[in-house]
């Protein structure tokens, strides 16, 4: 199964982190983790150092994504909600929250979040592909195919859209 990734997020340098660690290490590991668990840990450090900043908003979004990758939507949702609260125009946070809701089979809520992600960023291929997955799960084959094709029109190598079309035996 293709790995779902959010758009890479740049997190700016932080103030001093706890325990004498280099705060730039936490920032780096929050953005480009060695594992999903290490991303959770690194993003937690970023959040603890600047809990209400734009850096924290991005770290909440990244941690939400990591929890989704770890199949922990119950942990992902509060992080996505906080990312959206701190940065309401973050298409990535809406996409990641949609994914958490999709994992929980809350398909109508997931679609609303994917719709919002696309409204904020009409070129967000991953949100189209994710929306295609929801339609496929709901048995709406033609809608799913249209979403996957839109994702591929934006990002020809999108693995989720390619996989979705293959599962639906569509070209």
N, CA, C and O atoms as a DFTB+ gen file, in Angstrom:
684 C
 N C O
     1  1       0.843      -1.171       0.000
     2  2       0.000       0.000       0.000
     3  2       0.889       1.236       0.000
     4  3       1.842       1.299       0.776
     5  1       0.605       2.214      -0.845
     6  2       1.444       3.406      -0.897
     7  2       1.403       4.166       0.424
     8  3       0.380       4.178       1.108
     9  1       2.486       4.781       0.769
    10  2       2.569       5.591       1.969
    11  2       1.979       6.956       1.662
    12  3       2.326       7.584       0.662
    13  1       1.095       7.405       2.519
    14  2       0.511       8.732       2.335
    15  2       1.396       9.740       3.019
    16  3       1.757       9.581       4.185
    17  1       1.734      10.745       2.311
    18  2       2.594      11.784       2.868
    19  2       1.935      13.133       2.650
    20  3       1.276      13.383       1.641
    21  1       2.135      13.976       3.619
    22  2       1.699      15.353       3.464
    23  2       2.763      16.087       2.671
    24  3       3.875      15.589       2.492
    25  1       2.424      17.248       2.207
    26  2       3.410      18.080       1.551
    27  2       4.510      18.378       2.565
    28  3       4.206      18.698       3.714
    29  1       5.777      18.281       2.172
    30  2       6.844      18.586       3.131
    31  2       6.641      19.972       3.736
    32  3       6.329      20.941       3.043
    33  1       6.825      20.028       5.025
    34  2       6.575      21.263       5.741
    35  2       7.884      21.776       6.312
    36  3       8.622      21.040       6.968
    37  1       8.159      23.029       6.057
    38  2       9.360      23.648       6.596
    39  2       9.045      24.204       7.972
    40  3       8.158      25.044       8.124
    41  1       9.769      23.737       8.963
    42  2       9.624      24.248      10.310
    43  2      10.856      25.095      10.592
    44  3      11.982      24.656      10.359
    45  1      10.647      26.289      11.087
    46  2      11.753      27.203      11.337
    47  2      12.508      26.831      12.605
    48  3      12.019      26.055      13.426
    49  1      13.686      27.382      12.756
    50  2      14.520      27.121      13.936
    51  2      13.779      27.528      15.197
    52  3      13.033      28.507      15.208
    53  1      13.995      26.762      16.259
    54  2      13.310      26.978      17.519
    55  2      14.224      27.618      18.544
    56  3      15.438      27.700      18.359
    57  1      13.620      28.063      19.616
    58  2      14.381      28.500      20.775
    59  2      14.936      27.274      21.475
    60  3      14.864      26.171      20.933
    61  1      15.471      27.439      22.633
    62  2      16.104      26.335      23.347
    63  2      15.107      25.233      23.650
    64  3      14.009      25.499      24.140
    65  1      15.483      24.007      23.363
    66  2      14.673      22.837      23.681
    67  2      15.129      22.292      25.017
    68  3      16.211      22.630      25.497
    69  1      14.305      21.449      25.616
    70  2      14.632      20.888      26.909
    71  2      15.790      19.908      26.836
    72  3      16.184      19.464      25.757
    73  1      16.319      19.585      27.991
    74  2      17.357      18.563      28.162
    75  2      18.646      18.868      27.402
    76  3      19.417      17.944      27.144
    77  1      18.911      20.099      27.039
    78  2      20.151      20.458      26.403
    79  2      20.308      19.950      24.984
    80  3      21.388      20.070      24.406
    81  1      19.251      19.382      24.404
    82  2      19.347      18.904      23.027
    83  2      19.362      20.069      22.060
    84  3      18.821      21.139      22.338
    85  1      19.980      19.847      20.940
    86  2      19.992      20.843      19.885
    87  2      18.580      20.949      19.308
    88  3      18.068      19.967      18.771
    89  1      17.940      22.116      19.406
    90  2      16.571      22.238      18.909
    91  2      16.468      22.003      17.410
    92  3      15.410      21.608      16.920
    93  1      17.541      22.237      16.678
    94  2      17.492      22.014      15.235
    95  2      17.382      20.522      14.893
    96  3      16.865      20.161      13.836
    97  1      17.867      19.668      15.785
    98  2      17.735      18.223      15.576
    99  2      16.260      17.836      15.651
   100  3      15.772      17.065      14.824
   101  1      15.555      18.370      16.643
   102  2      14.121      18.078      16.763
   103  2      13.359      18.600      15.553
   104  3      12.468      17.924      15.038
   105  1      13.704      19.789      15.102
   106  2      13.053      20.357      13.920
   107  2      13.286      19.450      12.719
   108  3      12.345      19.115      12.000
   109  1      14.520      19.058      12.503
   110  2      14.850      18.193      11.368
   111  2      14.099      16.869      11.445
   112  3      13.513      16.418      10.461
   113  1      14.122      16.249      12.629
   114  2      13.481      14.947      12.785
   115  2      11.966      15.043      12.727
   116  3      11.300      14.064      12.392
   117  1      11.415      16.194      13.044
   118  2       9.971      16.409      12.910
   119  2       9.588      16.515      11.433
   120  3       8.489      16.123      11.042
   121  1      10.494      17.042      10.622
   122  2      10.240      17.198       9.185
   123  2      10.601      15.962       8.387
   124  3       9.852      15.546       7.503
   125  1      11.741      15.377       8.694
   126  2      12.280      14.251       7.919
   127  2      12.666      13.133       8.883
   128  3      13.843      12.947       9.191
   129  1      11.682      12.401       9.351
   130  2      11.952      11.412      10.395
   131  2      12.632      10.149       9.870
   132  3      12.548       9.804       8.691
   133  1      13.299       9.486      10.787
   134  2      13.876       8.174      10.485
   135  2      12.787       7.106      10.571
   136  3      12.870       6.065       9.919
   137  1      11.777       7.377      11.376
   138  2      10.634       6.475      11.531
   139  2       9.445       7.326      11.971
   140  3       9.606       8.476      12.382
   141  1       8.253       6.745      11.878
   142  2       7.061       7.504      12.294
   143  2       7.098       7.757      13.791
   144  3       6.689       8.826      14.243
   145  1       7.584       6.792      14.571
   146  2       7.692       6.970      16.019
   147  2       8.677       8.091      16.349
   148  3       8.420       8.906      17.235
   149  1       9.792       8.130      15.642
   150  2      10.753       9.208      15.914
   151  2      10.180      10.555      15.506
   152  3      10.531      11.574      16.101
   153  1       9.297      10.586      14.494
   154  2       8.658      11.837      14.118
   155  2       7.732      12.303      15.237
   156  3       7.708      13.490      15.565
   157  1       6.977      11.391      15.820
   158  2       6.111      11.755      16.941
   159  2       6.939      12.374      18.057
   160  3       6.589      13.429      18.586
   161  1       8.031      11.721      18.409
   162  2       8.872      12.212      19.498
   163  2       9.480      13.580      19.177
   164  3       9.478      14.475      20.022
   165  1       9.994      13.738      17.974
   166  2      10.627      15.002      17.594
   167  2       9.604      16.131      17.534
   168  3       9.872      17.238      18.000
   169  1       8.451      15.859      16.970
   170  2       7.431      16.904      16.878
   171  2       6.921      17.293      18.257
   172  3       6.586      18.454      18.495
   173  1       6.863      16.327      19.166
   174  2       6.466      16.632      20.543
   175  2       7.450      17.626      21.160
   176  3       7.036      18.556      21.852
   177  1       8.731      17.440      20.916
   178  2       9.743      18.367      21.434
   179  2       9.570      19.765      20.832
   180  3       9.707      20.769      21.532
   181  1       9.270      19.822      19.544
   182  2       9.055      21.118      18.898
   183  2       7.845      21.803      19.522
   184  3       7.895      22.996      19.822
   185  1       6.769      21.067      19.716
   186  2       5.537      21.620      20.287
   187  2       5.783      22.109      21.708
   188  3       5.319      23.185      22.085
   189  1       6.497      21.337      22.485
   190  2       6.768      21.724      23.871
   191  2       7.603      22.994      23.960
   192  3       7.470      23.759      24.915
   193  1       8.458      23.222      22.978
   194  2       9.334      24.391      23.041
   195  2       8.614      25.688      22.659
   196  3       8.972      26.756      23.154
   197  1       7.612      25.608      21.792
   198  2       6.876      26.798      21.332
   199  2       5.425      26.411      21.068
   200  3       5.023      26.313      19.908
   201  1       4.626      26.188      22.115
   202  2       3.316      25.565      21.954
   203  2       2.274      26.325      21.131
   204  3       1.348      25.692      20.623
   205  1       2.369      27.592      20.978
   206  2       1.345      28.350      20.249
   207  2       1.879      29.035      18.989
   208  3       1.231      29.934      18.454
   209  1       3.031      28.626      18.523
   210  2       3.671      29.276      17.381
   211  2       3.282      28.609      16.062
   212  3       2.644      27.556      16.047
   213  1       3.677      29.241      14.957
   214  2       3.469      28.607      13.652
   215  2       4.337      27.354      13.533
   216  3       3.967      26.407      12.838
   217  1       5.492      27.344      14.208
   218  2       6.322      26.134      14.235
   219  2       5.542      24.995      14.876
   220  3       5.566      23.865      14.387
   221  1       4.855      25.294      15.966
   222  2       4.061      24.268      16.647
   223  2       2.923      23.793      15.758
   224  3       2.616      22.601      15.735
   225  1       2.295      24.701      15.030
   226  2       1.204      24.308      14.129
   227  2       1.698      23.289      13.116
   228  3       1.026      22.291      12.855
   229  1       2.843      23.531      12.558
   230  2       3.418      22.598      11.578
   231  2       3.811      21.283      12.248
   232  3       3.658      20.210      11.663
   233  1       4.318      21.372      13.478
   234  2       4.698      20.160      14.203
   235  2       3.458      19.340      14.566
   236  3       3.487      18.112      14.486
   237  1       2.370      20.003      14.965
   238  2       1.123      19.273      15.226
   239  2       0.659      18.558      13.962
   240  3       0.232      17.404      14.019
   241  1       0.741      19.229      12.839
   242  2       0.335      18.621      11.566
   243  2       1.218      17.419      11.242
   244  3       0.711      16.363      10.863
   245  1       2.521      17.570      11.387
   246  2       3.441      16.460      11.120
   247  2       3.202      15.298      12.083
   248  3       3.260      14.132      11.691
   249  1       2.934      15.628      13.346
   250  2       2.688      14.560      14.324
   251  2       1.365      13.861      14.023
   252  3       1.247      12.649      14.201
   253  1       0.371      14.624      13.567
   254  2      -0.891      14.033      13.143
   255  2      -0.648      13.027      12.027
   256  3      -1.166      11.911      12.061
   257  1       0.140      13.429      11.045
   258  2       0.462      12.541       9.932
   259  2       1.148      11.274      10.438
   260  3       0.816      10.171      10.004
   261  1       2.091      11.428      11.341
   262  2       2.813      10.262      11.868
   263  2       1.860       9.319      12.598
   264  3       1.946       8.101      12.442
   265  1       0.953       9.881      13.393
   266  2      -0.032       9.036      14.077
   267  2      -0.914       8.302      13.063
   268  3      -1.259       7.139      13.272
   269  1      -1.275       8.965      11.983
   270  2      -2.040       8.288      10.930
   271  2      -1.239       7.131      10.350
   272  3      -1.769       6.039      10.145
   273  1       0.032       7.376      10.089
   274  2       0.889       6.318       9.540
   275  2       0.982       5.136      10.508
   276  3       1.107       3.987      10.085
   277  1       0.919       5.424      11.790
   278  2       0.978       4.389      12.824
   279  2      -0.403       3.797      13.112
   280  3      -0.553       2.992      14.031
   281  1      -1.408       4.191      12.331
   282  2      -2.790       3.729      12.482
   283  2      -3.334       4.064      13.874
   284  3      -3.927       3.224      14.551
   285  1      -3.113       5.316      14.274
   286  2      -3.567       5.811      15.569
   287  2      -4.421       7.066      15.374
   288  3      -4.035       8.149      15.814
   289  1      -5.578       6.929      14.720
   290  2      -6.378       8.122      14.440
   291  2      -6.872       8.828      15.694
   292  3      -7.102      10.037      15.674
   293  1      -7.037       8.082      16.790
   294  2      -7.495       8.710      18.030
   295  2      -6.455       9.687      18.569
   296  3      -6.809      10.648      19.253
   297  1      -5.178       9.455      18.271
   298  2      -4.116      10.393      18.645
   299  2      -3.924      11.462      17.568
   300  3      -3.528      12.588      17.869
   301  1      -4.201      11.111      16.338
   302  2      -4.022      12.054      15.228
   303  2      -5.027      13.195      15.278
   304  3      -4.666      14.351      15.058
   305  1      -6.279      12.881      15.565
   306  2      -7.328      13.908      15.484
   307  2      -7.078      15.134      16.359
   308  3      -7.225      16.252      15.866
   309  1      -6.709      14.984      17.635
   310  2      -6.450      16.192      18.430
   311  2      -5.285      17.023      17.886
   312  3      -5.296      18.251      17.972
   313  1      -4.281      16.342      17.326
   314  2      -3.150      17.070      16.751
   315  2      -3.586      17.843      15.511
   316  3      -3.201      18.998      15.327
   317  1      -4.376      17.213      14.676
   318  2      -4.872      17.916      13.480
   319  2      -5.743      19.098      13.877
   320  3      -5.627      20.184      13.308
   321  1      -6.617      18.883      14.857
   322  2      -7.479      19.974      15.318
   323  2      -6.644      21.157      15.813
   324  3      -6.968      22.311      15.530
   325  1      -5.583      20.872      16.545
   326  2      -4.730      21.949      17.057
   327  2      -3.976      22.618      15.917
   328  3      -3.821      23.839      15.916
   329  1      -3.510      21.850      14.957
   330  2      -2.826      22.439      13.796
   331  2      -3.766      23.398      13.068
   332  3      -3.362      24.490      12.668
   333  1      -5.013      22.984      12.902
   334  2      -6.008      23.830      12.225
   335  2      -6.331      25.058      13.063
   336  3      -6.485      26.154      12.524
   337  1      -6.433      24.885      14.373
   338  2      -6.703      26.029      15.255
   339  2      -5.582      27.067      15.154
   340  3      -5.843      28.268      15.090
   341  1      -4.343      26.595      15.140
   342  2      -3.199      27.505      15.097
   343  2      -2.942      28.054      13.700
   344  3      -2.414      29.156      13.552
   345  1      -3.312      27.291      12.677
   346  2      -3.050      27.704      11.294
   347  2      -4.250      27.276      10.427
   348  3      -4.175      26.273       9.717
   349  1      -5.355      28.040      10.487
   350  2      -6.605      27.626       9.847
   351  2      -6.557      27.515       8.325
   352  3      -7.491      26.982       7.726
   353  1      -5.512      27.995       7.697
   354  2      -5.416      27.903       6.234
   355  2      -4.439      26.815       5.785
   356  3      -3.915      26.858       4.672
   357  1      -4.206      25.853       6.655
   358  2      -3.290      24.758       6.345
   359  2      -4.030      23.628       5.632
   360  3      -4.755      22.858       6.261
   361  1      -3.844      23.535       4.337
   362  2      -4.467      22.457       3.562
   363  2      -3.968      21.099       4.055
   364  3      -4.736      20.138       4.112
   365  1      -2.713      21.021       4.402
   366  2      -2.135      19.769       4.874
   367  2      -2.832      19.274       6.140
   368  3      -3.119      18.083       6.263
   369  1      -3.102      20.171       7.074
   370  2      -3.760      19.768       8.321
   371  2      -5.165      19.235       8.054
   372  3      -5.580      18.246       8.658
   373  1      -5.894      19.884       7.155
   374  2      -7.230      19.376       6.804
   375  2      -7.115      18.017       6.121
   376  3      -7.907      17.117       6.403
   377  1      -6.150      17.858       5.237
   378  2      -5.950      16.582       4.573
   379  2      -5.628      15.491       5.593
   380  3      -6.197      14.401       5.535
   381  1      -4.733      15.775       6.510
   382  2      -4.364      14.786       7.516
   383  2      -5.524      14.459       8.447
   384  3      -5.694      13.307       8.846
   385  1      -6.332      15.478       8.800
   386  2      -7.504      15.198       9.633
   387  2      -8.510      14.344       8.858
   388  3      -9.133      13.442       9.417
   389  1      -8.659      14.639       7.569
   390  2      -9.532      13.813       6.746
   391  2      -9.082      12.372       6.738
   392  3      -9.902      11.457       6.818
   393  1      -7.787      12.168       6.641
   394  2      -7.243      10.824       6.637
   395  2      -7.530      10.110       7.964
   396  3      -7.899       8.935       7.967
   397  1      -7.362      10.820       9.098
   398  2      -7.677      10.219      10.404
   399  2      -9.154       9.814      10.449
   400  3      -9.505       8.746      10.950
   401  1      -9.997      10.678       9.924
   402  2     -11.431      10.367       9.906
   403  2     -11.732       9.214       8.951
   404  3     -12.607       8.392       9.221
   405  1     -11.023       9.158       7.862
   406  2     -11.190       8.050       6.922
   407  2     -10.803       6.726       7.590
   408  3     -11.504       5.726       7.434
   409  1      -9.703       6.715       8.326
   410  2      -9.282       5.511       9.045
   411  2     -10.390       5.053       9.992
   412  3     -10.618       3.856      10.164
   413  1     -11.068       6.012      10.597
   414  2     -12.161       5.708      11.537
   415  2     -13.483       5.412      10.821
   416  3     -14.509       5.193      11.465
   417  1     -13.448       5.407       9.501
   418  2     -14.626       5.159       8.668
   419  2     -15.699       6.240       8.823
   420  3     -16.889       5.982       8.643
   421  1     -15.262       7.438       9.154
   422  2     -16.139       8.611       9.216
   423  2     -16.048       9.314       7.866
   424  3     -15.493      10.407       7.752
   425  1     -16.604       8.662       6.849
   426  2     -16.373       9.073       5.473
   427  2     -16.932      10.451       5.142
   428  3     -16.290      11.208       4.414
   429  1     -18.106      10.798       5.654
   430  2     -18.662      12.124       5.352
   431  2     -17.784      13.231       5.930
   432  3     -17.555      14.250       5.278
   433  1     -17.296      13.034       7.142
   434  2     -16.401      14.028       7.750
   435  2     -15.064      14.079       7.012
   436  3     -14.495      15.154       6.821
   437  1     -14.572      12.924       6.603
   438  2     -13.315      12.882       5.844
   439  2     -13.465      13.673       4.547
   440  3     -12.588      14.458       4.188
   441  1     -14.574      13.465       3.847
   442  2     -14.791      14.193       2.592
   443  2     -14.834      15.702       2.815
   444  3     -14.304      16.461       2.003
   445  1     -15.452      16.141       3.896
   446  2     -15.497      17.580       4.199
   447  2     -14.089      18.132       4.396
   448  3     -13.768      19.225       3.930
   449  1     -13.253      17.362       5.092
   450  2     -11.879      17.825       5.299
   451  2     -11.092      17.832       3.996
   452  3     -10.342      18.773       3.738
   453  1     -11.245      16.811       3.177
   454  2     -10.550      16.797       1.882
   455  2     -11.048      17.940       0.995
   456  3     -10.262      18.573       0.290
   457  1     -12.355      18.199       1.036
   458  2     -12.904      19.331       0.277
   459  2     -12.256      20.648       0.717
   460  3     -11.896      21.483      -0.113
   461  1     -12.116      20.817       2.026
   462  2     -11.516      22.051       2.554
   463  2     -10.041      22.141       2.151
   464  3      -9.559      23.218       1.800
   465  1      -9.329      21.021       2.201
   466  2      -7.920      21.019       1.787
   467  2      -7.805      21.461       0.331
   468  3      -6.919      22.243      -0.014
   469  1      -8.690      20.964      -0.515
   470  2      -8.664      21.324      -1.937
   471  2      -9.099      22.769      -2.151
   472  3      -8.571      23.457      -3.024
   473  1     -10.049      23.223      -1.365
   474  2     -10.452      24.640      -1.445
   475  2      -9.255      25.544      -1.129
   476  3      -9.036      26.555      -1.796
   477  1      -8.493      25.170      -0.114
   478  2      -7.331      25.977       0.287
   479  2      -6.172      25.841      -0.691
   480  3      -5.403      26.784      -0.878
   481  1      -6.044      24.675      -1.313
   482  2      -4.955      24.422      -2.255
   483  2      -5.473      23.564      -3.404
   484  3      -5.391      22.337      -3.341
   485  1      -6.006      24.191      -4.455
   486  2      -6.596      23.443      -5.572
   487  2      -5.622      22.531      -6.315
   488  3      -6.054      21.717      -7.130
   489  1      -4.336      22.645      -6.058
   490  2      -3.331      21.792      -6.707
   491  2      -2.817      20.689      -5.765
   492  3      -1.755      20.117      -6.008
   493  1      -3.549      20.399      -4.719
   494  2      -3.135      19.428      -3.708
   495  2      -3.549      18.024      -4.159
   496  3      -4.621      17.531      -3.810
   497  1      -2.675      17.403      -4.939
   498  2      -2.968      16.104      -5.543
   499  2      -3.331      15.042      -4.508
   500  3      -4.241      14.243      -4.730
   501  1      -2.633      15.030      -3.397
   502  2      -2.884      14.024      -2.374
   503  2      -4.313      14.096      -1.848
   504  3      -4.926      13.058      -1.596
   505  1      -4.849      15.285      -1.681
   506  2      -6.229      15.418      -1.192
   507  2      -7.222      14.848      -2.208
   508  3      -8.208      14.221      -1.822
   509  1      -6.969      15.062      -3.501
   510  2      -7.829      14.463      -4.530
   511  2      -7.744      12.940      -4.465
   512  3      -8.766      12.255      -4.529
   513  1      -6.530      12.412      -4.340
   514  2      -6.357      10.962      -4.278
   515  2      -7.044      10.389      -3.042
   516  3      -7.690       9.344      -3.111
   517  1      -6.902      11.074      -1.921
   518  2      -7.550      10.611      -0.695
   519  2      -9.072      10.653      -0.829
   520  3      -9.775       9.756      -0.365
   521  1      -9.562      11.700      -1.466
   522  2     -11.004      11.795      -1.701
   523  2     -11.446      10.639      -2.610
   524  3     -12.520      10.067      -2.422
   525  1     -10.611      10.308      -3.587
   526  2     -10.893       9.156      -4.433
   527  2     -10.997       7.869      -3.622
   528  3     -11.874       7.043      -3.874
   529  1     -10.107       7.698      -2.655
   530  2     -10.168       6.511      -1.801
   531  2     -11.486       6.425      -1.045
   532  3     -12.066       5.345      -0.925
   533  1     -11.961       7.555      -0.535
   534  2     -13.238       7.542       0.190
   535  2     -14.368       7.155      -0.756
   536  3     -15.205       6.317      -0.421
   537  1     -14.392       7.763      -1.931
   538  2     -15.446       7.409      -2.881
   539  2     -15.380       5.923      -3.240
   540  3     -16.416       5.268      -3.356
   541  1     -14.183       5.395      -3.415
   542  2     -14.042       3.968      -3.725
   543  2     -14.598       3.117      -2.585
   544  3     -15.299       2.134      -2.827
   545  1     -14.291       3.490      -1.356
   546  2     -14.795       2.746      -0.195
   547  2     -16.312       2.835      -0.086
   548  3     -16.953       1.929       0.447
   549  1     -16.881       3.914      -0.586
   550  2     -18.331       4.084      -0.557
   551  2     -19.012       3.445      -1.767
   552  3     -20.235       3.505      -1.900
   553  1     -18.224       2.837      -2.641
   554  2     -18.785       2.187      -3.819
   555  2     -19.129       3.131      -4.952
   556  3     -19.866       2.760      -5.866
   557  1     -18.607       4.348      -4.906
   558  2     -18.875       5.345      -5.946
   559  2     -17.698       5.337      -6.930
   560  3     -16.851       6.230      -6.929
   561  1     -17.681       4.310      -7.756
   562  2     -16.557       4.040      -8.642
   563  2     -16.230       5.206      -9.564
   564  3     -15.066       5.595      -9.657
   565  1     -17.205       5.769     -10.240
   566  2     -16.944       6.843     -11.209
   567  2     -16.397       8.098     -10.530
   568  3     -15.502       8.754     -11.063
   569  1     -16.927       8.429      -9.368
   570  2     -16.394       9.573      -8.615
   571  2     -14.950       9.306      -8.196
   572  3     -14.095      10.187      -8.276
   573  1     -14.696       8.086      -7.752
   574  2     -13.335       7.725      -7.338
   575  2     -12.377       7.859      -8.507
   576  3     -11.296       8.432      -8.368
   577  1     -12.768       7.332      -9.655
   578  2     -11.906       7.401     -10.844
   579  2     -11.633       8.852     -11.216
   580  3     -10.500       9.204     -11.543
   581  1     -12.652       9.690     -11.171
   582  2     -12.472      11.109     -11.509
   583  2     -11.487      11.781     -10.552
   584  3     -10.658      12.582     -10.982
   585  1     -11.570      11.463      -9.271
   586  2     -10.660      12.052      -8.281
   587  2      -9.226      11.566      -8.514
   588  3      -8.283      12.356      -8.476
   589  1      -9.074      10.281      -8.751
   590  2      -7.738       9.748      -9.012
   591  2      -7.133      10.389     -10.262
   592  3      -5.951      10.733     -10.278
   593  1      -7.933      10.545     -11.287
   594  2      -7.429      11.165     -12.518
   595  2      -7.048      12.624     -12.284
   596  3      -6.058      13.106     -12.834
   597  1      -7.828      13.323     -11.473
   598  2      -7.480      14.713     -11.151
   599  2      -6.148      14.758     -10.409
   600  3      -5.306      15.612     -10.688
   601  1      -5.961      13.846      -9.472
   602  2      -4.696      13.791      -8.727
   603  2      -3.529      13.553      -9.682
   604  3      -2.479      14.184      -9.562
   605  1      -3.722      12.639     -10.629
   606  2      -2.649      12.331     -11.582
   607  2      -2.408      13.467     -12.572
   608  3      -1.290      13.633     -13.058
   609  1      -3.431      14.242     -12.873
   610  2      -3.244      15.399     -13.751
   611  2      -2.333      16.431     -13.076
   612  3      -1.570      17.128     -13.744
   613  1      -2.422      16.517     -11.770
   614  2      -1.598      17.455     -11.001
   615  2      -0.224      16.859     -10.724
   616  3       0.795      17.539     -10.841
   617  1      -0.209      15.583     -10.355
   618  2       1.017      14.890      -9.950
   619  2       1.041      13.505     -10.616
   620  3       0.538      12.539     -10.042
   621  1       1.607      13.403     -11.797
   622  2       1.548      12.153     -12.559
   623  2       2.068      10.912     -11.823
   624  3       1.655       9.800     -12.148
   625  1       2.939      11.068     -10.866
   626  2       3.482       9.920     -10.148
   627  2       2.765       9.598      -8.854
   628  3       3.273       8.799      -8.068
   629  1       1.611      10.182      -8.598
   630  2       0.913       9.971      -7.331
   631  2       0.557       8.488      -7.165
   632  3      -0.277       7.946      -7.890
   633  1       1.212       7.853      -6.193
   634  2       1.057       6.411      -5.994
   635  2      -0.327       6.019      -5.504
   636  3      -0.831       4.956      -5.865
   637  1      -0.941       6.852      -4.693
   638  2      -2.277       6.533      -4.184
   639  2      -3.275       6.516      -5.338
   640  3      -4.099       5.607      -5.437
   641  1      -3.202       7.520      -6.209
   642  2      -4.105       7.572      -7.356
   643  2      -3.834       6.409      -8.309
   644  3      -4.772       5.788      -8.809
   645  1      -2.575       6.114      -8.560
   646  2      -2.241       4.990      -9.443
   647  2      -2.774       3.681      -8.870
   648  3      -3.368       2.876      -9.587
   649  1      -2.559       3.479      -7.586
   650  2      -3.030       2.264      -6.922
   651  2      -4.557       2.181      -6.944
   652  3      -5.128       1.117      -7.180
   653  1      -5.208       3.321      -6.693
   654  2      -6.666       3.346      -6.696
   655  2      -7.241       2.980      -8.052
   656  3      -8.189       2.200      -8.142
   657  1      -6.667       3.543      -9.104
   658  2      -7.135       3.205     -10.455
   659  2      -6.897       1.727     -10.767
   660  3      -7.729       1.078     -11.401
   661  1      -5.772       1.212     -10.324
   662  2      -5.466      -0.200     -10.561
   663  2      -6.489      -1.091      -9.852
   664  3      -6.988      -2.053     -10.436
   665  1      -6.801      -0.771      -8.594
   666  2      -7.788      -1.548      -7.838
   667  2      -9.158      -1.517      -8.513
   668  3      -9.896      -2.503      -8.495
   669  1      -9.481      -0.381      -9.102
   670  2     -10.772      -0.240      -9.768
   671  2     -10.724      -0.735     -11.223
   672  3     -11.724      -0.701     -11.940
   673  1      -9.559      -1.186     -11.628
   674  2      -9.318      -1.660     -12.993
   675  2      -9.707      -0.581     -14.005
   676  3     -10.364      -0.845     -15.012
   677  1      -9.281       0.626     -13.699
   678  2      -9.534       1.766     -14.583
   679  2      -8.197       2.273     -15.112
   680  3      -7.156       2.070     -14.489
   681  1      -8.234       2.918     -16.237
   682  2      -7.017       3.478     -16.824
   683  2      -6.936       4.956     -16.562
   684  3      -5.977       5.605     -16.981
